[in-house]
Amino acid sequence: MIDNILKRAVAGERLTLEDGLALYESNEIEKIGHAANQVMQKLHPEPITTFVIGRNINYSNVCDTYCRFCAFYRPPGSKEGYVLPNETIFQKIQETVDVNGTEILMQGGTNPDLKLSYFTDLLREIKSRFPDITMHSLSTAEVAKMAEVSNVSVEEALRQLKEAGLDSLPGAGGEILDNRTRRKISRLKGTWEEWIDIQKKAHRTGLPGTATMVIGFGEEIEERVLSMIRIREAQDETNGFKAFIVWTFQPENTNMKAERNTPEEYLKTLAISRLMIDNIENFQSSWVTMGPEIGKLSLSYGANDFGSTMMEENVVSAAKCAYKVNTNRILELIREAGKIPAQRNTQYDILRVFEEGELAETDFVMQN
C-alpha cells in the first residue's frame, strides 16, 4: 500500500497530508526507514555522521508559562528559583571551550523579571570573552516574554539580540504545531502560528535556527503530520531552518501522565519526518531521550547528525531521563553504525573528520 508513496518520496516528489497519514497507518517501519535513508543519502552521499561539541546552560529556571510537561521550571517567587551569576555562565563556557566545544545552548524559562537588556548585556559580555563561541540560544517563548516586559516588538528584540551576539535560535517550544494539543499541554505558551511567526522573523533578521517536534503528548497522528507540513511551509518561505529534531516526551516528575513512546514509534516518526520535510537537509538523532543504541539505529532511519555532546543537561534530566554520552563515546557509536564521525559547527560546516580509531584529544564528564 505504501510502496507508491515511498517511491514518489525517494524520487523527490512532495508528499501530502494523506500520504503522511498512510505512512503512519503502515506497520512496515523498516521499509519506511529504508526510504528515509535513501532520501538522506541523496542529500549526504558521503558516509559521514556529524556532531557538535556543545553545552546546555540553563541561566534561570524561573518561568511563568507553567507547561504541564516540564519538570524543570519553578514559578516566580519560588525559593527554588534561580538566575545564574554571570561569572558562573562564563566559567561554564570556558569549560566548553577547553574541550574544543563550539556551541552554547543557553535557555531558561519565561522569567518576567528579566528584560531584554539583561540578555543583550550578557550576550555582549560573552562575545567579548569568547568571540568564537556560537550562541545557539533562547527560544521563541523567551523572545516573546522579553519583548513583552520591555515594551518592544518581537522584531526589535530579535534585532537587538543579534546585534549583541545571538547567532541562531533553537526550535524549543515547537512541541506539536497544532493548537488543540498546545492548549492541553501549555495553554500560556502561545499558538503554533506564533511559534512559526517568531521563527520566520528570526530567519529574516539573519538568525537561522532549528525546528523541533515532541511526540507522546497524546496528540493525534494528523497533528504530527500537520506539524511537519507547517515546518516545511515555513522553510519554503525563509530557508532558515538548519536542522529538524524529533524528541519523545518524558513524563516523569511532570504534571502529565502519558505512555512512553516506544523506540519503534520514535524511529517511524523520524523516518516519516525525513520523507515529509523535503527542504531541510539535516536531521538529528535523539539519543538524549532514546538512548545511544536507538540513536545509533536512527542513522539508518533518516538522521545524518548525532546532535550535540551536551556536556551539561538539566531540563530533560529533571524528568529523570537523560542518557550521558561524551565525545569519544559518540565517535564509537557513529563508527559502530558504519559511519565516519565528523565534528561540525552550528551551521553544519565540518570542522574535523576523525580518522579510523582516532579519538578526541580532550573529553569531559557530562554534568547536571
N, C-alpha and C positions, 0 to 999 in steps of 0.2 A: 504493500500500500504506500509506503513512504519512499520507495525507490525513485520514483519520478521527481519527488521533491528534492531528494538528496542530489540527484543527477543535475537538476537545474541549479542548485546552490553551488555545487562544485564548478559548474560551467560559468558562474558569475552572475546568474540571474537573481534579482532581488526577491526574497520571499515575502509572503503576505501574512497577515494575522492568522488566516485559516491554515496556512502552511505550518506556522509555529504551533498551533493547537494540535494539528495532526501529528506532528513530531512528538509532542508531549503524550499523546494518546498511545503511541507505539511503545512496546517493550523491547525493541531492538536497539538497546543502548550502545552496544559495540559497533553496530552499523552506523549509527548517528555519529559516534565518536570518530570512526574512520573517515567519514565525510568531512567532519570538522577539522581533522588533522590534515586532510588534503587541501582544504582552504587555507589553513595556516601555512602549509609548505609552499603554496603559491606566493604568499607574501614574504616568507622567510625560508628560501630554498636551502640555505646552509644549515647544518645540524647543530646550530648554536642555541643554547638557552641562556638568557641574560638574567642578571640580578643586580640590585643596587645595595650598597652598604649604607644603611641609614639608621636613624634613631627616632622613636616617638618621644616627644616631650610634651607632657600634659601640664601646661603652665598654670592651670586652675581647674578645679573640679566643681566650682560653683555654677549652677545652671538653673534658670527659671523656665525651662521648656518641659521638664518633668516627663521625659519619654518613658513609657511603661517598660520598654525593653532594655533600659540602661541600668546597669548595676554600679556604675562609676560615679554618677553625679551626686552632689549634695545641694540642697536648696539654699538660697540666700539666707544668711543668718545662722546657718548650721555651725556648730562647734567643730565639725569635721571638715568644713570648707577651707580651702587654702588658695593662695596665689603664690607661686614660687618667687623667691627673690631673684632679681636679675642675675646676680653672681652665680646662683645655682644653675640657672639656664646656661650661662656662659661655660661653666665647668662641664656640663653635660655635652655641650657642643665640642669643647676641646677634647673630651674623651672620644668622641666620634671621629674627629679629625685624626687623632692619634692612631686609629686603626684603619686609616685610609678611607673613612666614610665621606660621602659627598652630599647626603640629603638629610634634612631635618623636617620631620612631620610634626609641627608644633600645633597642637589643638587643645581646646578646653571645652567648657560649656558656654552657654549664652549668659555671661556674667553681666548683670545690669550695672555693676559698679565700675566696669572698665570701658572707658570711652575710646574713640578712635585714636586719640593722641597717645594712649598707653601703648597701643600696638605699633604705631609709626615710630615712636621714640625707641621702643625695644628693637624693632627691625633695623633701624639706623645703627644702633649700638652693636647689634650682632654683625652687621655687614662691615662696620669699621674694624672689628676684631677678627672676623672670619670672612674676608672678601670672596673667597672661592666656594663657600658653602652654599648649597641650593636650599632656599626656604620654600619647600613644598608644603604649605601650611594653611591653617584655618579651615573654615567651611562656609557654605552659603548661609547657614543659620547664624554663625558668628558674625559674618559680614553684615547681615541684616540687622542684628542686635546692636552692633557698634554704630551703624549708621543711624539707627533709631534714637539711641541715647545721646548721640552727638548732633542731632538735628541736621544731618546732611543726607544727600541722596546716596543710594547704593553705588551709582556710577562714580560719585565723588569719593566715596570711601575706597572703592577699588583703585581709583587713580592715585590717591594718596598712599595706599598700601604698596602699590607697585613702585612708586617713586621712592618709598622708604626702604624697599628691599625685598618685598614679596616676589617670588619667582613664578609660582604656579599654585593653583587652587585644587586641592583634592576633591574627591567625589563624596565625601562624608555627608550624610543626610539624605542621600538619594533613596536609600531603603527600597521601597516599592513606589514607582511613579504612577500611583493611582490613588485618588482621594478617599475612596471607601476604606482602604486599609490604613492610609495615613491618619485618618480621623480616629481610627480604632487604636492605633499604637502610639500616636503622638499628636493629639489634636491641636497643640500650640505651635507645632513646628513649621507649619506653612504647607501650602498646596504643592502638588507636583509641578504646576505651572510656574510657581515662584522659584522652585529649585532650578528648573530649566532656564528661567529668565535670568537669574543671577549668574548661572554658569555661562550663558551666552554673553552677558555683559562683561564678565571677566575675560572671556576669549577676545572680545573686541577691544578690551583695554590692553591686550598684549599679555594676558595671564593664561597660558594653557592649563589644562587640568586633566583629571581622570574622571571616569564615570563608574559608578558602583551600583550594584543591586544586592539586596539582602533577601534571602528566601527563608521561609519557615515561620512566618507570622500568622499562618492560616489564610494567606492570600489565595485568591482564585488563580488558576493557571492562566486564564485570559489576562489577568493583571500583570503577570510576569512578562508575557509576550508583548503587551502594550508598553511596558517599561522599556523593553528592548527597542521597540519601534520609535518611541519618543526620544530615546537617546540617539538613535540613528537619524531621525529627522533634524535634531539639533546639530548633529555633526555635519549633515548636509549643508546647513547654513553657515557654520563658523569654522569647521575643521579644527576645533580647539582641543578635542579630547585626544590625549596621547595614549591612553590605555583604558581597558574595561576590566573590572574585577567583580566577580560574584562571590558573596560571602554566605555563610549559613548562620542563622540566628542562634545564639546560645542563651537558653532560658534561665540558667542557674543564677540565683541571687537577684532576679528581676521581679517585677510585678506582673509578669506574663507567664502563663503556662502554655507550653507548646511541645509537640513531639519533635525530637531532634531529627533533622534531615539525615537520611542515610547517605553513605558515600555514593551510592548509585544515583540518587536524586541530584546530588551536587554535580557529579560528572555529566549527567544528562543535561542539566541546566547550562553548564559551561559549554557543552558541545552545541546545544541549540542556540545559545547566545552567539557563538562564533559564526554560525550559519545565518542568523538573522541580522546581526550587526556587521554589515559588509564593508563599512567605511572606517573602522577603527583597526589599526594594524596590530596593536599589541594587547594580548590578553594575559592577565596574571593568574598564576596558581594561588590557591587559598590554603596554603599549608598551615597557616597560623591557627585556623579553626578546624581543619580537616585532618591535620597530622602530616608528617613528612612522607609517609608511604603513599597516601592518596594524592599529596602534592606531586609526587614523582609520577604517578599514573596520569595526572591531569595533563602532563606534557604530551600525551598521545590522544588527548580529547580536545585539542584546540588551543591550549596555552603554549606560549613561546617564551614566557618570562616567569621567573620564580619569585618575583616580588622583592621585598626588602628583607635584609637580615634582621631588622628591627631589634637592635641590641637593648632596647627598653620598650616595654609594652605594659599598659596599665588598664585600658578600657576593657578589652576582651578578657584579660586576666581577672578582672573584678567579677566576671561571670564564671570564674573557675574553669576557663577553657582557653589556654594559650600554650601551644607547643613551642619549645625553645630550641632553636637551631642556630648555630654560629656559622661563620663564613666557611670554614673548612668542611663542616657537615653538609652545607649546601653544595659545595664542589663535588662532594662524594655522591650525593643524591642525584645531581644532574648527570654525572658520569654513569651511575647505575641505570639511568633511563636511556643510555646510549647517546647522550648529547655531549657537546663541548661547552663547558661553562665559560661565561664571559661577564666581567663586571661592566656595568653601564652607568650612565648618569640619569638624571630625571627626565631628560629629553630623549632618552633611548639611544644616545651616541655610545658606541662601545669604547670603553677606556682601556680594556685589557682582556685578551683571550688567554685563558690558562692552558698551558701545555699538559699533556698526559702525565698524571702523577704530581703535577706542580701544586703546591699549597700556598696559602696566603702567608706573607711574612709576619703579619701581625693579626691577632684574633682577639676575641673577647668572650667574657661570660655574660650571657643575657641577664638583664636586671629588671626587676619590677617591684 
